[in-house]
Amino acid sequence: MTVDLDDFLEADRAFHTVLVKVAANPILDSVYGSLRDRQGPQSAGGDAIEMNPG
């Protein structure tokens, strides 16, 4: 299965943002926000990644 890299990274960021918010930990929220902002746009050198669930 091939997944668009931009879609994967967006979903990954949204998923982890929800986990951090649900934890209701202001320190974790601050650290995660800082790391997320520093990470910026990501690139894995391609437009798609190959997913192998097996």
LUMZA-26361 format. One record per atom (N, C-alpha, C): residue number from 1; residue in one letter; atom name; x, y, z. Coordinates in pm, whole numbers, plus 50000, padded with zeros to 5 digits. Example, Ala and Ser with C-alpha at 12.3 -4.5 7.8 and 13.67 -1.06 7.14 Angstrom:
residues 2
+---------+-------+-------+-------+-------+-------+
: lumdren : pamar : vexpa :  east : north :    up :
+---------+-------+-------+-------+-------+-------+
:       1 :     A :     N : 51319 : 49431 : 50780 :
:       1 :     A :    CA : 51230 : 49550 : 50780 :
:       1 :     A :     C : 51320 : 49670 : 50780 :
:       2 :     S :     N : 51285 : 49775 : 50708 :
:       2 :     S :    CA : 51367 : 49894 : 50714 :
:       2 :     S :     C : 51290 : 50003 : 50787 :
+---------+-------+-------+-------+-------+-------+
end
This chain:
residues 54
+---------+-------+-------+-------+-------+-------+
: lumdren : pamar : vexpa :  east : north :    up :
+---------+-------+-------+-------+-------+-------+
:       1 :     M :     N : 50085 : 49883 : 50000 :
:       1 :     M :    CA : 50000 : 50000 : 50000 :
:       1 :     M :     C : 50090 : 50124 : 50000 :
:       2 :     T :     N : 50060 : 50218 : 49915 :
:       2 :     T :    CA : 50137 : 50342 : 49909 :
:       2 :     T :     C : 50056 : 50454 : 49972 :
:       3 :     V :     N : 50123 : 50534 : 50054 :
:       3 :     V :    CA : 50058 : 50645 : 50125 :
:       3 :     V :     C : 50130 : 50774 : 50090 :
:       4 :     D :     N : 50053 : 50879 : 50060 :
:       4 :     D :    CA : 50112 : 51010 : 50033 :
:       4 :     D :     C : 50183 : 51061 : 50159 :
:       5 :     L :     N : 50307 : 51101 : 50143 :
:       5 :     L :    CA : 50388 : 51143 : 50257 :
:       5 :     L :     C : 50327 : 51263 : 50330 :
:       6 :     D :     N : 50282 : 51362 : 50258 :
:       6 :     D :    CA : 50223 : 51481 : 50322 :
:       6 :     D :     C : 50099 : 51443 : 50403 :
:       7 :     D :     N : 50015 : 51355 : 50347 :
:       7 :     D :    CA : 49895 : 51311 : 50419 :
:       7 :     D :     C : 49933 : 51233 : 50545 :
:       8 :     F :     N : 50033 : 51147 : 50534 :
:       8 :     F :    CA : 50079 : 51069 : 50649 :
:       8 :     F :     C : 50131 : 51160 : 50760 :
:       9 :     L :     N : 50216 : 51257 : 50724 :
:       9 :     L :    CA : 50273 : 51346 : 50824 :
:       9 :     L :     C : 50166 : 51433 : 50890 :
:      10 :     E :     N : 50069 : 51476 : 50812 :
:      10 :     E :    CA : 49958 : 51556 : 50867 :
:      10 :     E :     C : 49876 : 51472 : 50966 :
:      11 :     A :     N : 49845 : 51349 : 50928 :
:      11 :     A :    CA : 49768 : 51261 : 51017 :
:      11 :     A :     C : 49847 : 51227 : 51142 :
:      12 :     D :     N : 49977 : 51202 : 51127 :
:      12 :     D :    CA : 50063 : 51171 : 51241 :
:      12 :     D :     C : 50068 : 51288 : 51338 :
:      13 :     R :     N : 50084 : 51408 : 51285 :
:      13 :     R :    CA : 50088 : 51527 : 51371 :
:      13 :     R :     C : 49955 : 51547 : 51443 :
:      14 :     A :     N : 49844 : 51530 : 51370 :
:      14 :     A :    CA : 49711 : 51547 : 51431 :
:      14 :     A :     C : 49689 : 51443 : 51542 :
:      15 :     F :     N : 49727 : 51319 : 51516 :
:      15 :     F :    CA : 49711 : 51212 : 51614 :
:      15 :     F :     C : 49788 : 51244 : 51742 :
:      16 :     H :     N : 49914 : 51280 : 51728 :
:      16 :     H :    CA : 49996 : 51306 : 51846 :
:      16 :     H :     C : 49953 : 51434 : 51919 :
:      17 :     T :     N : 49903 : 51531 : 51845 :
:      17 :     T :    CA : 49851 : 51652 : 51909 :
:      17 :     T :     C : 49731 : 51619 : 51997 :
:      18 :     V :     N : 49643 : 51533 : 51949 :
:      18 :     V :    CA : 49528 : 51491 : 52030 :
:      18 :     V :     C : 49574 : 51419 : 52156 :
:      19 :     L :     N : 49671 : 51330 : 52145 :
:      19 :     L :    CA : 49721 : 51259 : 52263 :
:      19 :     L :     C : 49776 : 51357 : 52367 :
:      20 :     V :     N : 49851 : 51455 : 52320 :
:      20 :     V :    CA : 49910 : 51553 : 52413 :
:      20 :     V :     C : 49799 : 51635 : 52479 :
:      21 :     K :     N : 49699 : 51678 : 52402 :
:      21 :     K :    CA : 49589 : 51758 : 52458 :
:      21 :     K :     C : 49508 : 51678 : 52560 :
:      22 :     V :     N : 49481 : 51551 : 52529 :
:      22 :     V :    CA : 49402 : 51466 : 52619 :
:      22 :     V :     C : 49476 : 51442 : 52751 :
:      23 :     A :     N : 49606 : 51441 : 52746 :
:      23 :     A :    CA : 49685 : 51421 : 52868 :
:      23 :     A :     C : 49665 : 51537 : 52966 :
:      24 :     A :     N : 49624 : 51652 : 52914 :
:      24 :     A :    CA : 49597 : 51771 : 52998 :
:      24 :     A :     C : 49716 : 51805 : 53087 :
:      25 :     N :     N : 49835 : 51793 : 53030 :
:      25 :     N :    CA : 49958 : 51822 : 53103 :
:      25 :     N :     C : 50021 : 51945 : 53039 :
:      26 :     P :     N : 50016 : 52061 : 53106 :
:      26 :     P :    CA : 50066 : 52183 : 53044 :
:      26 :     P :     C : 50216 : 52179 : 53010 :
:      27 :     I :     N : 50293 : 52105 : 53086 :
:      27 :     I :    CA : 50437 : 52095 : 53056 :
:      27 :     I :     C : 50457 : 52014 : 52928 :
:      28 :     L :     N : 50390 : 51900 : 52918 :
:      28 :     L :    CA : 50398 : 51819 : 52797 :
:      28 :     L :     C : 50348 : 51898 : 52677 :
:      29 :     D :     N : 50239 : 51969 : 52694 :
:      29 :     D :    CA : 50183 : 52051 : 52586 :
:      29 :     D :     C : 50284 : 52154 : 52538 :
:      30 :     S :     N : 50351 : 52218 : 52630 :
:      30 :     S :    CA : 50450 : 52320 : 52596 :
:      30 :     S :     C : 50571 : 52259 : 52524 :
:      31 :     V :     N : 50620 : 52148 : 52577 :
:      31 :     V :    CA : 50736 : 52082 : 52517 :
:      31 :     V :     C : 50701 : 52031 : 52377 :
:      32 :     Y :     N : 50585 : 51967 : 52364 :
:      32 :     Y :    CA : 50545 : 51915 : 52234 :
:      32 :     Y :     C : 50528 : 52028 : 52133 :
:      33 :     G :     N : 50465 : 52136 : 52176 :
:      33 :     G :    CA : 50447 : 52251 : 52087 :
:      33 :     G :     C : 50580 : 52307 : 52041 :
:      34 :     S :     N : 50675 : 52315 : 52132 :
:      34 :     S :    CA : 50808 : 52366 : 52098 :
:      34 :     S :     C : 50878 : 52274 : 51998 :
:      35 :     L :     N : 50872 : 52145 : 52023 :
:      35 :     L :    CA : 50935 : 52049 : 51932 :
:      35 :     L :     C : 50868 : 52050 : 51796 :
:      36 :     R :     N : 50736 : 52056 : 51795 :
:      36 :     R :    CA : 50661 : 52057 : 51670 :
:      36 :     R :     C : 50697 : 52180 : 51587 :
:      37 :     D :     N : 50707 : 52295 : 51653 :
:      37 :     D :    CA : 50740 : 52418 : 51582 :
:      37 :     D :     C : 50882 : 52415 : 51527 :
:      38 :     R :     N : 50975 : 52356 : 51603 :
:      38 :     R :    CA : 51113 : 52348 : 51556 :
:      38 :     R :     C : 51129 : 52248 : 51443 :
:      39 :     Q :     N : 51045 : 52144 : 51444 :
:      39 :     Q :    CA : 51056 : 52041 : 51342 :
:      39 :     Q :     C : 51017 : 52096 : 51205 :
:      40 :     G :     N : 50915 : 52179 : 51200 :
:      40 :     G :    CA : 50874 : 52241 : 51074 :
:      40 :     G :     C : 50836 : 52140 : 50969 :
:      41 :     P :     N : 50834 : 52184 : 50845 :
:      41 :     P :    CA : 50799 : 52092 : 50736 :
:      41 :     P :     C : 50901 : 51979 : 50728 :
:      42 :     Q :     N : 50853 : 51860 : 50713 :
:      42 :     Q :    CA : 50941 : 51744 : 50707 :
:      42 :     Q :     C : 50950 : 51694 : 50565 :
:      43 :     S :     N : 51060 : 51630 : 50536 :
:      43 :     S :    CA : 51077 : 51569 : 50405 :
:      43 :     S :     C : 51153 : 51439 : 50422 :
:      44 :     A :     N : 51103 : 51336 : 50359 :
:      44 :     A :    CA : 51171 : 51207 : 50364 :
:      44 :     A :     C : 51232 : 51175 : 50228 :
:      45 :     G :     N : 51244 : 51277 : 50144 :
:      45 :     G :    CA : 51307 : 51257 : 50015 :
:      45 :     G :     C : 51215 : 51198 : 49910 :
:      46 :     G :     N : 51085 : 51203 : 49931 :
:      46 :     G :    CA : 50992 : 51150 : 49832 :
:      46 :     G :     C : 50851 : 51196 : 49860 :
:      47 :     D :     N : 50763 : 51165 : 49768 :
:      47 :     D :    CA : 50625 : 51208 : 49781 :
:      47 :     D :     C : 50534 : 51098 : 49835 :
:      48 :     A :     N : 50587 : 50978 : 49846 :
:      48 :     A :    CA : 50506 : 50867 : 49895 :
:      48 :     A :     C : 50595 : 50771 : 49973 :
:      49 :     I :     N : 50531 : 50699 : 50063 :
:      49 :     I :    CA : 50604 : 50596 : 50137 :
:      49 :     I :     C : 50530 : 50464 : 50118 :
:      50 :     E :     N : 50604 : 50358 : 50123 :
:      50 :     E :    CA : 50546 : 50225 : 50107 :
:      50 :     E :     C : 50515 : 50168 : 50244 :
:      51 :     M :     N : 50391 : 50131 : 50266 :
:      51 :     M :    CA : 50348 : 50073 : 50393 :
:      51 :     M :     C : 50337 : 49923 : 50375 :
:      52 :     N :     N : 50400 : 49848 : 50464 :
:      52 :     N :    CA : 50393 : 49702 : 50458 :
:      52 :     N :     C : 50338 : 49652 : 50590 :
:      53 :     P :     N : 50207 : 49628 : 50597 :
:      53 :     P :    CA : 50146 : 49586 : 50723 :
:      53 :     P :     C : 50184 : 49445 : 50766 :
:      54 :     G :     N : 50246 : 49368 : 50679 :
:      54 :     G :    CA : 50277 : 49228 : 50712 :
:      54 :     G :     C : 50411 : 49218 : 50767 :
+---------+-------+-------+-------+-------+-------+
end
